[in-house]
Amino acid sequence: MEPSNWLVVCLGMGTVFFGLICLIAICKITSFAVRMIENQKPKTAENETISNKQEILAAVCAAIAEETGADAKNIRVLSFKKI
């Protein structure tokens, strides 16, 4: 006896949705674990000043100039923040 078409469709869709629900659960558990690990790390000073800001800006401008083919003197930096 052959299974009906509806049984095959329902079993296939059920399998796919079960797999998707398992993937969502794994992502949620992993996210929770990463947040717990991040919260255990000691907090550093967020407003730490950058001591060699001019050197970093020069390196960034040189990299941008190299990629774009422009002259480094023509690149103007409007804002520079530590992320």
C-alpha positions in Angstrom: 0.0 0.0 0.0 1.3 3.4 -1.0 1.2 6.3 1.4 -1.1 9.1 0.3 0.3 12.3 -1.1 -1.0 14.4 1.8 0.8 12.2 4.3 4.1 12.7 2.4 3.6 16.5 2.2 2.7 16.8 5.9 5.7 14.6 7.0 8.0 16.6 4.8 6.8 20.0 6.0 6.8 18.8 9.6 10.4 17.6 9.2 11.4 21.0 7.8 9.6 23.0 10.5 11.1 20.8 13.2 14.6 21.4 11.8 14.0 25.1 11.7 12.7 25.2 15.2 15.8 23.3 16.3 18.1 25.8 14.5 16.3 28.7 16.2 16.7 27.0 19.6 20.4 26.4 19.0 20.9 30.1 17.9 19.1 31.3 21.1 21.1 29.0 23.4 24.4 30.1 21.7 23.4 33.8 22.0 22.6 33.4 25.6 25.9 31.6 26.3 27.9 34.3 24.5 26.1 37.1 26.5 26.9 35.3 29.7 30.6 35.0 28.8 30.7 38.7 27.7 29.1 39.8 31.0 31.8 37.9 33.0 34.6 39.8 31.4 35.9 42.8 33.4 34.8 46.2 32.0 37.5 48.4 30.7 37.5 52.2 30.7 35.2 53.1 27.8 36.3 56.7 27.5 40.0 55.8 27.2 41.9 58.4 25.3 43.9 57.5 22.2 47.5 58.5 22.7 48.7 58.3 19.2 45.7 59.7 17.3 47.7 61.5 14.6 49.6 58.3 13.7 46.4 56.3 13.5 44.8 59.0 11.3 47.8 59.0 9.0 47.7 55.3 8.6 43.9 55.3 7.9 44.3 58.1 5.4 47.2 56.2 3.7 45.1 53.1 3.4 42.2 54.9 2.0 44.4 56.7 -0.5 46.0 53.4 -1.6 42.6 51.8 -2.2 41.0 54.7 -4.0 44.1 55.8 -5.9 43.7 59.4 -4.5 46.4 61.5 -3.0 46.6 61.2 0.9 46.8 65.0 1.2 43.4 65.4 -0.4 41.6 63.2 2.2 39.9 65.1 4.9 38.9 63.3 8.2 35.8 64.9 9.7 35.3 62.6 12.7 37.4 59.9 14.4 35.9 57.9 17.2 37.0 54.7 19.0 34.4 52.0 18.6 
